[in-house]
Amino acid sequence: MADFVARAVQRLREDPGFSRNRHTLALSSPEGRRALRIHRHLRSIERDLAAGVAATVAREADRVRITLRTARVSRIAWLSRAEFRLLCESPAVRAALGLDAAREA
């Protein structure tokens, strides 16, 4: 993940004042749009995990597969290792996945 994309995703996740509306120029580039897409994807996974959806994590060579299962639906989310590290910065995600700081990607 490019440095700008990683910083933008991290800032979108941590800073409530850093929004698409306030920073239109920075987030209208292809890298900015990619950062927004990644942020929305991570936020969706985080929301499901916080709601108590059962999940399994499988680490592969260059990416991570998270399988989220409910009574009706099974959802598979593919993340790069950098995206998974950003996702695991959330204490709710670490608790839901049963990860401690030493074991995460």
N, C-alpha and C positions, 0 to 999 in steps of 0.2 A: 504494500500500500504506500502510495506516495506520501511524502512528509506533510504536504499541505492538506491532503485528504485526511490523514490521521489526526492532525491538529484540529481540523474543522470538526470532525466527528466527535473528538474528545470534548471540544468546547461546546458543541450542540448538546452533548449529554450532561455536562456539568454546569454550564452557565445559562440560567433561564433568560437572561437578557440578550443572549446571542441567538437571534431568530432569523429566519429567512426573510421576513418583512423588513427588518432593520438593516440587514447586511445583504441587500439584493445584489449589489455589484460583485461582492466577493463570492457569493454562492450561485451566480448565474453562469459561471464558466463551466466547462465540462467536468473539471475536478470538483467544483462546488456542488454540482448536481449529483455527482457520484457520492460525495460526502453526505448529502441529504438522503439519498437512497439507502446508504449503509446505516445511517442513524435511524431511519424509520424501521428498517429490518431488525436492528438490534433492540429497538424500543418495543417492537411487537413480540419478540422472543422473551424479553424481560417481563412484559406484561403477563404473558401466558405462564411463565414460571412463578411469578408472584401470586398468581391466582391459584396455584397449587396443581398445575398440570404435571403429570408424571413425565420425566425426561430421562433419556440415556445419552451418554456422550461417547463417541467413538473417534479417536484421533487417528488420522491417516497420514500419509507422507507429508503433504503440504496443506492439508485442510482438516477441518473438524466437522463431524456430522452430529447434529443434535436431533434426536427423534423425540417429538412431543406427542403423547398419547392421551386422549380423552376416551370416554365411553363410546363416542360415535366416530371420532376422526383420529387419524394418525398423520402427523405433519413432520416432514424432514426439512431441516434447515442446514444448509452448507455454509460454513464460514471459513475464511482464511485464519491462520493462527493469530495474526495481528487483530483481526476483528473479534476473535474469541477472547483475546486478552482484554480488549476494550469492554466486552460484555461482562467479563468476570471482575471488572472493577466495582461492580455493584454488589453490595453486601447481600441483597435479596437473592441475586442470581447464585452467588457462592453458596448460600445456605440451601437453596432449592436443589442445586446440583451436588451438594455434599462435598464441595471442594474447600481445601484450606489453601492458604497463600503459597505454601511450598509446592503444592502439586499442580497448580493450574498451568496451562500451556507453557 
